Amino acid sequence: MTVYANSAESSLNWERLLAHRTQNMQSSAIRELLKITQLPDVISFAGGLPAPELFPVREIEEACHYLLREEPMQALQYSTTEGNRPLREFLAESMARYGIQHGPDNIQITTGSQQALDLIGKVFIDPGALIITARPTYLGAIQAWRAYEARFLTVPLDDDGMQVDHLEPIVKKEAPRFIYVLPNFHNPAGTTLPEDRRRYLVDLARKHDLLIIEDDPYGALRFEGEDIIPIAALAPERTIYLGTFSKTLAPGLRIGWIVGPAEIIGRLVQAKQGADLHSSTFDQMIANDIAQRGILRVHIRKIRQVYSERRQVMLDSLEELWPNGCSWTRPQGGLFLWARVPEQINTVDFMKTALEKKVAYVPGSNFFPHGDGGFNAMRLNFSNAQPDMIVEGIRRLGQALREELANRG
């Protein structure tokens, strides 16, 4: 019997074996932060978490019992890569109400919309490929596409979302693979892209033969105002639309979807086959059962009301409890708002002070692909905390900000 010594001489130098692309892989700042904020005495505005006390637990339990009693062989078996057909038919019908006229064959079910971003990277991004995003933009997209060695071109964002009039000079100079946009209740900024900007973006994409990635995880969570036509309804031939049940049903089911032209869906199906063959059959059938019985529609109405109330509590608390020199967006829906503090405060450094006060947020710089902005900004989530905890958390942050400003003279 050979005994191997536990020494430097016998250990594998595994770093020399890693693929070059791993140099671009980074841990999600939010995932790492959530490890800290799971402590019971920390008030967390950091994660993009739905309110767990509102999950339709009983209805999900009923769906599980029904499927295991009536359709166990299908629910527990392998399935097609494209996804559960009845679920895709439901999604096609639901999106048609918003003007997205794609059938079930134009829909690919994914393991959460994060996998959708990864599959898009796998299909469209070569090393060095250029993509356009807003500045700031969703951290998960940065993380997914950086792994494929994308290069990011960015345009500024204002209180109405991406400033699309900045795009054409960039497009003329460069050759981007696609433009990535979160039109409804932007993560992290909470902004909503007006219809005129959406139409401008579509006209630009057609003029320069560009692809648009429309990420819409929060679109169903509108609290006020009228729904605005999706980009995918304006330009179905050059838009890839992403949706998810994570914000409207339960993130633990990990059910998302991609909608697009048939030729693109075919490529994404091939990419997914190499990743996980298909998303969980059982989870898809649970989601479909709840959707088809009308439970999802009722549940969305409920969480809209609750999240709207919590958003207003946060806005009122910011107005009352934060010092002068701070500002924030006023989202019409979704889960987040974007707050700015006086420029002499760096929100990365200030996080240590906030955690000492037992409150957490996500520093704004994490949402800038080049790390070149957001140093005096933070993303605040209002969906996951009870109203009294929102008031207390904002009070703690306001107190810490006042102390910091006083220390700086």
N, C-alpha and C positions, 0 to 999 in steps of 0.2 A: 504494500500500500504506500502510495506516494503522499507525503505531507508537504504542502506548500507554505512557506513562511509568509507571514503578514508583514511584508517589507516593501520599500520603494522599488527594489529590484524585481519583485514578482508582480507588481501592479501594472495594469494596462494603461498606457498613455492614450486614453480614449479621445482626448480633444483633437488629436491629429487625424482621427477618423471621421469627424463630423463634417457634414456638408457645408459648403461655403455659405449657404443661405441662413444657417443658424446664427451667423454673426448679426443678422438683422432681426432676430427674434428677441422680443422683450416680454417680460411678465406684465400683465395688465396692472396698471397702478390701482385701479378700482378693486380688482380681485385681491391684491395684496392688502389694500386698506381695509377691506371687509374682514380680514382676519382679526384686525384690531377692534373694529367696531362691533364685533359679535359679543363683546363683553356686555353684561346685562345693564351696567350703569352708564353706558355711553349712549347719548342721543345721536343717532346717525342720520345725517342728510346726504350720505355719501353714495350709497348704491342706488341703482334704478329699480328698486324693488316694489312690486305691488303690495298692497296691504294684505298680509296673510290671514287676518281675521275675517276677510271677506271672501276667501276662496270658497267655491261651491262644493264643500267636502261631501255633504250628503248626496248631492246629485252625481258626483263622480263615483262615489261608492255604489250607488244604484246602477250606474252604467257598467261598472266592473262586474257586479253580480249578474246583470243581464247578459253581458257578452260571454262570460264564462259558463253560463247556463245554456244559452241559445246558440252561440257561435264559437265555441272554444277552439275547434280545429282551425278555423280561419284566423281567429284573434291571436293565437300562439304560434302561428306558422310563419315561414318566410313570406314575403310579399314582393310586389313589383317595385322597381327602383323609382318609378314615377310617383308612386303613392296610392293610397286607398282611393278607388274610383268614386265612391259616393261622397267622400270628403271633398275631392276636387270638383265634383259637380256642384256641391253646396257653395264652395268658394267662388266658382265662376258665376253662379246666380247672385251671390251677395255683392260681388264687385261690379256686376252689371248695373246695379242701382246707382253707382257712382260714375257710370259711363265707360268702365273698362270692359270692352266687348271681346273677351277672349274665352274660348271654351276650355273644358277640362283637359284636353290634350295639350294645351299651352301652359299647364301648371305642373310644377315639380315640387313635391313635398320635401322639406329638408328637416334636419335635426336642429331646430331653432333657426332664426334668421342669421345667427352668427356663422353657421355652416354655409348659408347662402353666400355670404361675403367671401368666405374661403374658396368656395367653388368658382365664384366669379374671378377671383385671383388666379386660380389654377388654369382657367380657360383663356383669360384675356391678358394676363400680365407676364411678359418676358422680363428678364433682368434689365433694368434701366428704363423700362416703359414709363411714360409720363401719364399721370392721371390728375384731374382737377377736382379739388374739394373747396369748400368754404373754409375760412379761418376765423373761428375754430370749427372743428367737425367731430364726428363720433369717434371716440377712442378705439372702439372695437374694429372699425374699418381700417384705421391706421395700423393697428396691430396685425390684422389679417393680411393686408397687402404689403406691408413692409417685409413680411416673411418671404414674399415672392420677388423682393428686390425692386419694388416700384419706386419711382421718383415722384414726389408730390409737387404740383403747382397749385397755389392757393390764391383765392380772391377774398376780400374782406366781407364781413357780415355786419349788417346794421339791424335795427329793430324790426325790419321787415324781411330778414333773412339774407340769403346770398345776394350780393350786389352784382347782378348779372351783367350790368353795363360794363364791368371790368373784364368780361370774358373774351370778347372778340380780339383784342390785341394779343392776348396770350395764345388763342387758338391759331391766329394767323402766323405767329412766330414759331410755335411748337407744333407737334403732331400728337396730341393726347389720345390715349386709347378710349377714355370715356370721361364724363362729368358725373360726379357723385353728389346727390342732393337729398336733403331731408326736408321736404316742403312743409310738413305738418308738425308743429310743436317740436321744433328742432332739438336734438340732443347734441350739445349741452345747453343751447341758448334759449330754448323755449319759443322761438320765433315761428311765424307762419308766412310762407312765401305767397304774396298776392297773385291773383290770376294774371295780371299784366306781365309780371316777371316770369311766370310759367310759360306764357305764350312767347315771350321774347326768347326764352331758353330753347323752346321747340324750334322757332324760326332759325335760330343760330345753329342748332344741331343739324337741321335739314340743309342749311346753306353750306356747311362745312363737313357734312357727312359724318356726324359724331353719334356716339352711343350715349344714352343717359341711364344712369342707375338711380332709380327712385326708391328710396328706403322709407317705408311708411309704417313703423311699428305702433304709432300712437294715433293714427288717423281717426279711429273709432272713438277716441276719448276727447271729443270736443265738448267744452262746457258752455260756450257762447259763440254767437255769430253763425254764419251759414257755411256749410261745406263748400270747399273750392274744388273745382274739377281737377282730377289727378292728371299728372303729366302723361301717364300711360294711356289715358283716354284721348289726349290731344295728339300724341305721336306713338301709336301702338307698334309701328313698324321699327322703331329705334329706341324703345324704352324697355328696360328690365325692371320690373316692379317687385319689391320685397315686402312680405307681410309676415305676421307672427301671431300666435295665440298667447305668447308669454305675458303680454301686458293686459290682455282682455279676459283670459281664462285662468291659466296657471303656468308659470315658467317651468315647473318641474316636468311637464309633459314634453317639453322640447319639440314643439311642432311649429315650423315656419313654412313658408312657401315662396317660390319664384314664379313670376308670370312673364311671358315674353313670346317673341316669334318662335315658330316651330323649330326652325333650324338652330336657334340658340338653345332652346330647351333640350334638343337632342344632344348637343355637346355637353350640356350640364349634367344630363343623365349619365353620359359616359364617365364624366369626372366623378360623380357620386358613386358609381359602381365600384370605382377603385378606392373609395374612402370608407364606405360602410354598407355597401350593397343596397340598403334601404333604411329609412327611418322606422322606428318601432311600430310594428303592425298594431299592437295592442293600444298604444297611446293614440295612434291615428283614429282607431275605431272608437275609443272613449270620446275624443274630441268631436267626432262626427255624430255620435249618439246624442251628446249634449247640444250640439248645434241644431240637429234635425228636430229635436223635441222643443225647440224654442227657448231652452234654458239660457243659452248664450246671450240671446237678445235681451232677456230680462236682467241677466247678470251685468251686462254692459251698462244698462240704464242705472243700475244701483251704484256701480263704482264711479260712473260719471258724477253722480250727485255727491258722493262722499269725497272724491278727489277735488271737485270744484270747491267744496266747503274748506278743505284743508289748504288748497291754494290760497283762498281768500284770507284764511287765518295767518298764513305765512306773509302775505303781502301787507296785511294790517300790522303784524308784529314788526316787520322790517321798518315800516313807516314810523312806528312809535318808539322802537327800542334801539335802532342803529344811529350812529352819530352822523352829523352833517358830512357831506362829501362822498357819501355812498349812493349808488344807484342800482337798479335792477330791472329786468324785463318783466312784462306782465302777460304771461302766456294765456292763450285762449283755450288751452287744453293740454293733455300730456301729463308728464310727471315732474318736470324740472323748470327752474328758473335760473337765470345767470345774473350773479351779483358782482358789482365792482366796488372796490374799497379805495381809499386814497392811495395814490401811486407810491408813497413812501413805504407802504406795507406790501411785502412779498408774501403771497398766500402759501407758497411752499414752506417758507420758514415759519410763518404764522401758524401752520398746522400743529406744530409742537405745543404752542400755547393753547390752541383750541382743544387738543386732546387732554391737556392738563385740566381744562374746564369740563372735561367729559362730553365733548361734542365734536362731531366730525363732518367734513365736507370733502369735495374733490377739488384740488387746486386747478385753476384754469389752464395753466401751461401744459397740462397733460393732453389737452385737446387740440394743440397746435402741432401739425405734422413735423415742423422744423424746430419745435421748442422755442419759438421766437416771439411769443406773446402770451397774454393771459396771466402775467405775473401778479397783477393786482385784482384778479378775478377768481370766482369760485362757482362751482355748480352746486345747487341746492335741490334736493329731492323732497317733495312735499307729500308723496303718496303713502309713505311707509310709517309715518309717525302719527299718533293720536293728536288732536288739536292742542291739548294741554302740554304735550311734549314739544310740539312745534313752538309754542310760545316760550317755553322754558329754554329750548335750544337756541332760539334766536336771541333771547335775553342774554344767555351766556356769551354768545358770539359778540353781541353788541357791547357788553361789559369789557370783554377782552380787547375789542377794537379801541374802545375809549382809553383803556390803560396803555395800549401800545402807542396810540397817538400822543398821549400825555408824556410818555417816556421819551418820545422823539421830539418833544418841544413844539 
